Amino acid sequence: MERISKKQVYKLAQQLMLRLSEEEADNIIAEFDTLLKQLDLLDQIDTSNVDEMIYPFEEPTDFFREDIVDHVLPIEEVLYNAPVEEEGYFVIPKVVKD
């Protein structure tokens, strides 16, 4: 994997609306380099004789309780304190830029 540049760190910081000092940017690059070294070590592990796992538990997990609906609020009661409501849904300010 390739090393992250200071320019990339500052660009990401700008996108996240963060102000980084020179020292903070250097620390981020150092931590990222450490992470890359660790990932390279993982890449070196021979997994050719390891079976794939579909589910991480060997034991069955069917001991979970049944989902039983016992108390449902009417939509009018749910939306009673909503500042803005439209067609049975909460209306909130847009939080994603175009």
N, C-alpha and C positions, 0 to 999 in steps of 0.2 A: 504494500500500500504506500501511497505517496504522502509525504510530509505536508502538513497544513502550513500555509504561509501567513505571515502577519497581515497581509492585505486581505486574505479571506477572513481572518479573525475580526478585523475592523469592519469589514462589510457585513458580517453576520451581526456584530454588535450594533451597527447602525440600523439594521433591519429590526432588531429587537428593542430598539430605542434605548440602548445602554451606552454609557460613556466609559471607556476603558483607559486606564493609564498604561504607559509603556510596560511597566512591571507586571500588571495584570495580564496584558496580552502575552508577554513572555511566559508567564505561569501557565496560561491556557495552552500554549504551544507545547510546553514541556510535559504537561499532563496528557495531551493528545499523543505525543510521541511515546509516552509510557504505555498508553492504551494500545497503540499500534504494535509495539513490541510484544505485548501480551497476546494480541490476536495472531501475530506471526508464530508465536510458540504453539498456539492452538492448531494452527494450520499444519504444523509439523507432526502432529499426532497421527499415527496410522490407525484409521478406523475401518479398514477394508474388511475385517472379520467381525465387525460389530453389527448386530441386527438392528434394523430401524425400529424406533418406538412410535407407536401410534398414540398411546396414552401412557402417561408417566407412572401410573399406579398398576401394580400387578393384581391387587385385590379388587373385587367388584365394588362399585360405589353406588349400589342401588339402595343404600340405607337412608337416603335422604327422604324427608317427609313428603307426603303428597301436598301439592299446592291447592289449598282449599280457600275459596273466596267466601269470607264470612260477613264482611261489612263494606259496602260500597257507597260512597257519598254520591248524591245526585249532582249532575254537572252544574246546576244552578248554585248549589251550595259551595262547590269547589271554586267557581268563578266569582263568588259574591264580592270578595275584596280585590279582585283584579282591577288595576287602574284602566286597562284597555283590554277588551275582549272582542273577538270577531269569530263568528260561526262556531262557537264552542271551544275556542282556543285562546290561550294567552297571547297577546301581542307585545313583543319586546322590541327595543331599539336594535337596529342592525348593528352587528359587531364585527363584520368582515368587510374589509375594503374591497372596492371594485377593481 
